[in-house]
Amino acid sequence: MIFVINLIKVWIFVAFYLFVICLASKPALASETSAEQLSHEEVEELFAKAKVKNLYQDPIWIALIHSNNGTPEITDKGFLLSHSGFSLSEELKKTLEFLYQGNPGNVCRFPARYFWLQQQLPLPKLPLESCPDLIRFRKKAPMEHISLVYASETASQPAGILGHAFLKISGMNDQGQGVSHAISFYTDTNTINFPKLFFDSLVTGMNGYFSLTPFSDLENLYVNVEQRNLWEYRLRLNNNQRELIRLHILELKQTKLIYFFQKYNCATVLNFILALSGKPIETEFFGVTPRDLIKHAQHANLIEHTTEITSDRWLFIMLSNEISGEQKNDVISHVMQGDLATYFAPYNSHENYLKFELASVYNDYANSEKKLNQERWIENQGILNKIKKTEFPDLSMTTDNSFNPVNTPPESQLSIGNQHDQYGSSFVINLSPISHTLSDDNRSYSNETSLQVFSTTLKHYFQTQRTILDSFTIYGMESLLPYNELSGGISSMVNIGIEPQLNSRLNIIHVFSTNGEIGFTERIVPDMDMYILAGGGLGYTVDGGEIGYAISSKNLGSIGSGVSPYTTAEMGAIIREFWDMKTRINIRRTDNQIQMGSYYYTIKLNHSIFVDQDDTINFDLQRDFTAGRQVNTVFLALKRLF
C-alpha cells in the first residue's frame, strides 16, 4: 500500500514538472499576453482626456488616418474603424475601444496609433513588442536612417512622366550586416489598354501595393535599365519619429489601398508619412506630385543632405552637349578600339577631361550592352582608372543644381489671354492642375516634355457673347527624347479629351478625341532640338451638337456623327534662347479629321518669355490652310505657375 502511495506521488511530481516545463517553453504570442482591458467607462474617460487635449486635431493623428480636409483617403473598413460615420474624433474613440475592449493582440493592427497615443495619454501597456510582423521587420529591415528618393521622369509609363518617389531605409540587420531597402507604393500599369488605364487610375481607382525590396534592385532598375536619375535626400529624423514611421508602414501593409493618379499616389502616401515627423507639411489643392513632395520636405527643414545617382544616358547627353559631334564619335571609336593610353593628353585641358569622362561612361555602357568584349572593357577600365588617379585626381563631374527637384518650377498653372481667329476676338482662360507644357521652361527636366491632367480651357467670344469649353484634356503627355548612341530614344505623344478640330471648311468643331504619335528627336546643338512625329487618332462627334458642338451659327457643312479615324504628321524645332526665352516652330499635316475626306496643314510659331520662375508671357501665331482656304490665329497670354 505504501509502495502504491509513493508511486502515485512520483507520478504527480513528474506530471507537475512536465507541466511547468511546457509553460516555460511555450512561445508568448501577442494575443496570449496578459494585458489590462478597460471597461466602457474607463475608455470614455480616456477619450474625454483626448478631447480636452484636442488630439483628434493633431497633425500627426490626421496623418495617421490619411485624412485630407476632413475626408479620409483610405476607405478600407479594416483601417477606418469609423467608416459608417467618419470623423477624426470618432476614429480616435473607435481606436481606443478597439485597443482596450478587444483582444490585446489588436495592437498589432494599429501599432503606430497605439505608440503615438501612449505618448499623449496615460494608457495601460499593450504587448506591442510581441507582434510577429514588427519583430521580423526590425530584424530584416533596420531603420537607423531614412531617405526620401526621387526617380526622374520617364515616358515609358503613364505615371512616370511625373517621376516617382519612395523611401530608402538602412542600418545594421540582426546578422550585423549593413543593409538598405526600398519601400515603395505603386499600382500595376502593365497594360496596352491605355484608355481603360487612364479611366481606372483617374476615376474608379486601382489596387495599390506596398513593396519592400533591396534598394540595390530598385537602383539598378531605375538607373541602369530605365536610365533615370535618382536623388536621395537623407531625412533629419530622431529615433521616436523613425519608429512611428516604421509602425505606420506596418499598418498600411495590412490595409487595402486604392491608387488614384491625381489624388492618392506615391507622393500622397509619403506626404502623410512625412507629416508623422510633427513638422508642418504642406498639402496641394490639386494633389501632391513627387516633385511637390521633395519641396515639402525641404520647406519643413527635413532634408539633411542630398546624394545624386546619375544614369549613363543622362551623363552621355550632358557630356555630348559640351563637345562637338566629331569629338564624341572620336571618343566612341577609341573606346571600341582600346586606344586610350595617350588619347587624353595634354591632361591640363578641360576639353580633354570632358572626353575622359565621356569615355568612362561609354566604356561601361558598351560592356553592359555586349558591344565590347570583357577583356577590352577590363583593359579600358584599368587605363581610365590610372589616368583618373594620376592626371585628374582633383576633378569631378558636378550636376547643374537646376535639375534638383527642389529647385524646379511649380506644376500647376493658370493662364489668361486674348485670341483673335476667324470668329473674332475672345478672352481665353486655362487652368491646368498638374501640368507643364512644351512652351514652359523645361531646362530642369532631362528633355523637353509636356504633361496635362484635367487641363481646362474656357473661351468667351466678345462678338457673339458666347462662352464655350474650348478644350478639356483628361490626360496629355508629350516627350521629345533626343536620340543618342547609348540607348536610342523614342519621342512620343498621347492625348485624351475634348479638343477643337477642323472640318473641310476649316471651321472649328469640338470633338472627343484619343490620339497618339511616335517619332524621333535630334539635339542639333545643346540649345536646339529638331523632331518628327507621326500617328493618328479617333475623334467622336454627335450630329447636331452635344459633344461635336459648333462655335458659331455659320454654315459649317456636314459635321457627321460617330467615330472618325484620322492621321497626323508633324515636324518642328525648339530653340532655348538667351535672356530666358524659348521658341517653338512646327508644321503639321492632318488627314480625314471629322470625316472631311481631305487634309489641311498647320504652321505654328510659339514664343515664350520667362519673366521669372513662376511667370511667363506666351505669344502664338498660327495659320491653318488647305486648297483654296486659310485661317489665321493670333494669341497672347500671361501664365502663372503655382
Buried (B, 14 or more C-beta within 10 A) or exposed (E): EEEEEEEEEEEEEEEEEEEEEEEEEEEEBBBBBEBEBBEEEBBBEBBEEBBEEEBBEBBBBBBBBBBBEEEBBBBBEEBBBBBEEBEBBBBBBBBBBBBBBEBBBBBBBBBBBBBBBBEBBEBBEBBBEBBEEBEEBBEEBBBEBBBBBBBBBBBBEBBBBBBBBBBBBBBEBEEEEEBBBBBBBBBEBEEEEBEEBBBBBBEEBBEBEBEBEEBEEBBEBBBBEBBBBBBBBBBBBEEEBBBBBBBBBBBBBBBEBBBBBBBBBBBBBBBBBBBBBBBEBBBBEBBBBBBBBBBBBBBBEBBEEBEEBBBBBBBBBBBBBBBEEEBBEBBBEBBBEBEBEEBBEEEEEEEBBBBBBBBBBBBBBBBBEEBBEEEBBEBBBEBBEEBBEEBBEEBEEEBEEEBBBBBBBBBBBBBEBEBEBBBEEBBBBBBBBBBBBBBBBBBBBBBBBBBBBBBBBBBBBEEBEBEBEBBBBBBBBBBBBBBBBBBEBBBBBBBBBBBBBBBBEBBBBBBBBBBBBEBBBBBEEEBBBBBBBEBBBBBBBBEEEEBBBBBBEEEBEEBBBEEBEBBBBBBBBBBBEEEBBBBBBBEBBBBBBBBBEEBBEBBBBBBBBBEEBEEBBBBBBBBBBBEEEBBEBEBEBEBBBE
